[in-house]
Amino acid sequence: MTSLNKLKKRARRRERKREHKRWVDRGWEDDHHILAKSRGGTKHPSNIIRMDRSRHEAFHFLFGNRTFLEAARVLVVLNDNHDQNLLSARR
């Protein structure tokens, strides 16, 4: 990689960080840890996704510090229970 390409790559990375900071500062976006820090998750980019603030807050309100997979399992169980209740009510 040429030195010019390296400089361009660094400049793009800095611009992405600045843009992300602007979103966070305006309150539009939060970093969501896939595995919560309280459960051993890290700040590594592979463990972080960006979510808009209202959805991020709603996720934690509904599911606490569960992972997406754990939250999905909760929803599946609730849906199965709901389906069973509907079947029982029709009999």
C-alpha positions as CSV (number, residue, x, y, z in Angstrom):
1,M,0.0,0.0,0.0
2,T,1.4,3.3,-1.0
3,S,1.9,6.1,1.6
4,L,-0.8,8.2,-0.2
5,N,-3.3,5.3,0.2
6,K,-2.4,4.9,3.9
7,L,-3.0,8.6,4.4
8,K,-6.3,8.4,2.6
9,K,-7.3,5.4,4.7
10,R,-6.4,7.2,8.0
11,A,-8.3,10.3,6.9
12,R,-11.4,8.2,6.1
13,R,-11.1,6.5,9.5
14,R,-10.8,9.9,11.3
15,E,-13.9,11.2,9.4
16,R,-15.9,8.2,10.4
17,K,-15.0,8.7,14.0
18,R,-15.9,12.4,13.8
19,E,-19.2,11.6,12.1
20,H,-20.0,9.0,14.8
21,K,-19.2,11.4,17.5
22,R,-21.6,14.0,16.0
23,W,-24.4,11.4,16.0
24,V,-23.7,10.5,19.6
25,D,-23.4,14.1,20.7
26,R,-26.7,15.0,19.1
27,G,-28.3,12.1,20.9
28,W,-29.3,10.2,17.7
29,E,-27.1,7.2,18.1
30,D,-25.7,5.0,20.9
31,D,-23.2,2.2,20.9
32,H,-24.9,-1.1,21.9
33,H,-22.6,-3.8,23.2
34,I,-23.6,-7.2,21.8
35,L,-22.4,-8.8,24.9
36,A,-22.8,-6.3,27.8
37,K,-19.7,-5.0,29.5
38,S,-21.2,-6.2,32.8
39,R,-21.2,-9.8,31.4
40,G,-17.6,-9.7,30.1
41,G,-18.1,-7.9,26.8
42,T,-15.4,-5.6,25.5
43,K,-15.3,-2.2,23.7
44,H,-13.9,-3.9,20.6
45,P,-15.7,-2.9,17.4
46,S,-16.7,-6.5,16.8
47,N,-18.8,-6.4,20.0
48,I,-20.5,-3.0,19.3
49,I,-23.3,-2.1,17.0
50,R,-24.8,1.4,16.5
51,M,-28.5,1.8,17.3
52,D,-30.6,4.9,17.4
53,R,-31.0,6.0,21.0
54,S,-34.8,5.3,21.3
55,R,-34.5,1.8,20.1
56,H,-31.4,1.2,22.3
57,E,-33.3,2.4,25.3
58,A,-36.4,0.3,24.4
59,F,-34.2,-2.8,24.0
60,H,-32.8,-2.5,27.5
61,F,-36.1,-1.6,28.9
62,L,-37.6,-4.8,27.5
63,F,-34.7,-7.2,27.8
64,G,-32.2,-5.8,30.3
65,N,-28.6,-6.9,29.5
66,R,-29.6,-9.9,27.4
67,T,-28.0,-10.5,24.1
68,F,-30.0,-10.3,20.9
69,L,-30.1,-14.1,20.7
70,E,-31.3,-14.4,24.3
71,A,-34.0,-11.7,23.6
72,A,-35.1,-13.6,20.5
73,R,-35.5,-16.7,22.6
74,V,-37.7,-14.8,25.1
75,L,-39.9,-13.7,22.3
76,V,-40.2,-17.2,20.8
77,V,-41.2,-18.6,24.2
78,L,-43.8,-15.8,24.7
79,N,-45.1,-16.4,21.2
80,D,-45.4,-20.2,21.8
81,N,-47.2,-19.6,25.1
82,H,-49.5,-17.1,23.4
83,D,-50.3,-19.6,20.7
84,Q,-51.0,-22.3,23.3
85,N,-53.3,-20.0,25.1
86,L,-55.2,-19.2,21.9
87,L,-55.6,-23.0,21.2
88,S,-56.8,-23.7,24.7
89,A,-59.4,-20.8,24.6
90,R,-60.9,-22.1,21.4
91,R,-61.6,-25.6,22.8
